[in-house]
Amino acid sequence: MKRIDIFYGGEHYSVGGRDLDELLEEISTGIASGVHWLSVNDGEGAPRQAYLLLTPGTQIAVVPIPDGAIEP
């Protein structure tokens, strides 16, 4: 997998070097516990670490981008 895109609060973030199923499990477990900080990359080019606060009711989209995907 090339990366995993995350859409949160109307903004775009990404996660690299992670397994999709493990990331989904982290998100589910974190939300079930009440509060969880998810580590993601912010920005294009050189990654900058950012943390997204996940709580029950948080709207988050997880989009896997496979290797070789053609992007706009």
C-alpha positions as CSV (number, residue, x, y, z in Angstrom):
1,M,0.0,0.0,0.0
2,K,1.3,3.4,-1.0
3,R,-0.3,5.3,1.9
4,I,-3.6,5.7,3.7
5,D,-5.4,9.1,3.3
6,I,-7.4,10.4,6.2
7,F,-10.2,13.1,5.9
8,Y,-11.0,14.7,9.3
9,G,-12.7,18.0,10.0
10,G,-12.7,18.9,6.3
11,E,-8.9,18.5,6.1
12,H,-6.7,16.0,4.4
13,Y,-4.0,14.0,6.2
14,S,-2.1,10.8,5.4
15,V,-0.6,7.8,7.1
16,G,2.4,5.9,5.7
17,G,4.0,2.6,6.5
18,R,0.9,1.2,8.3
19,D,-1.3,-1.8,7.6
20,L,-4.9,-0.8,6.8
21,D,-6.5,-3.4,9.2
22,E,-4.2,-2.4,12.1
23,L,-5.1,1.3,11.5
24,L,-8.8,0.6,11.5
25,E,-8.5,-1.5,14.6
26,E,-6.6,1.4,16.3
27,I,-9.3,3.9,15.4
28,S,-12.1,1.6,16.5
29,T,-10.4,0.7,19.8
30,G,-9.5,4.3,20.5
31,I,-13.0,5.6,19.9
32,A,-14.5,2.8,22.0
33,S,-12.2,3.9,24.9
34,G,-13.7,7.4,24.7
35,V,-10.7,9.5,23.6
36,H,-7.8,8.7,21.3
37,W,-5.1,10.7,19.6
38,L,-4.3,9.4,16.1
39,S,-0.9,10.2,14.7
40,V,-1.0,11.3,11.1
41,N,1.1,13.3,8.5
42,D,0.0,16.8,7.6
43,G,0.9,18.7,4.4
44,E,2.5,17.8,1.1
45,G,6.2,17.0,0.6
46,A,8.1,16.6,3.8
47,P,5.8,15.1,6.4
48,R,4.9,17.0,9.5
49,Q,3.4,15.0,12.4
50,A,-0.1,15.9,13.5
51,Y,-2.5,14.4,16.0
52,L,-6.2,14.0,15.5
53,L,-8.5,13.8,18.5
54,L,-10.9,10.9,18.1
55,T,-14.0,10.6,20.2
56,P,-17.4,8.9,19.8
57,G,-19.2,10.7,17.0
58,T,-16.0,11.9,15.3
59,Q,-16.4,11.9,11.5
60,I,-13.3,10.4,9.9
61,A,-12.8,8.9,6.4
62,V,-10.1,6.3,5.8
63,V,-9.0,5.9,2.1
64,P,-6.4,3.3,1.2
65,I,-4.2,4.3,-1.7
66,P,-2.7,1.2,-3.3
67,D,0.8,1.1,-4.9
68,G,0.7,2.2,-8.5
69,A,-2.5,4.3,-8.1
70,I,-2.8,7.1,-10.6
71,E,-3.5,10.4,-8.8
72,P,-4.8,13.7,-10.2
